């Protein structure tokens, strides 16, 4: 049996970690949103810097966006992806 090739939509999906880092940049570009992110995650700016390579931190960024639809939609627009792409990346990071 031949291996199943990924569907075109999945093959074109951005790397979830790269998307998370780009999304984090978007979150941090707004002071109020950045403060809300830090407050909800319990991270300090130093903790955040130290954990940028941690998959849990990156997944947390996507979770933060998915938890509040206005941010999800605005981030998706700013990043040039559909909101569903961010939600799917969150799911892939959770695995």
N, C-alpha and C positions, 0 to 999 in steps of 0.2 A: 504494500500500500504506500502510495506517495504521501509525503508530508503535506499537510494542508497549508497553502499559502495564506498569509494574512489578507483580510479584506482591504480594499484600497483605502477606506477611511482609517483603519487602524494602522496601516503601513505609513500613512502620512501624519499620524498623530505625533505631536512634539514630545520630546523626551520629558517625562514628568519632573525630573529634577531640574532641568533647565527652565521649564515652565514655572516651577515653584520659585526659583531664584528671580526670574523676571517679575513674577507676581509680588514677591517680597519687595523688590525695588519700587513697584507701583504702590504698595501699601505704605512704605516708609516715606514716599514723596509727599504725603499729606500728614501734617503734624498731628491732627486730631485722630485720624485713622491709625497712625503709628502708635499713639498712646493707647488707643482702644485695643489694638493687637497685643501690645505688651501687657496691658492690664488683664486681658482675658487669658493669655498664655502663662502669665506669671513670670515671664522672662524679663531680665534687665537688659539694657543695651549690650553690656559686656557678655552676658549669657548668650544673647542672640549671636553676637560676633563669633563666640567660641563654638557655637553649635551649627554653623552654616552648612557643614558637611554631614550633619546628622539627618538621616532620612525622616526621623520622627519630627524634627523641626520643620523640614521642608513640607512634610505632609500636613503639619499644623497650619502652615500658611494657606494651603489650599482648603483645608477645613474651615479656617476663618472666613475665607471668601464665600464658600458654599453655604455658610450658616446665615448669611445676610444677603438676600437677593440683589438689592441695589448695588452693593459692592461687587458682587459676582458679575453682574451685567456690565458695570462700568470698567472693571478690570479686564473682562473679556474684550470689550471694545478697544481699550487702550493697548492690549497685547495682540490684537488682530486675530483673535480666535472666537469661536462660538462659546457661550457659557458651558455648554455640554462638554466641550473639550477639557475645561478646567475640572468639571465634575468627574469625568472619566480618568483624568490624571490623578485625582485624589484617590479614586478607587484602586488604580494601579499601584500607587504608593502604599496603600494600606495592606497590600498582599505580602 
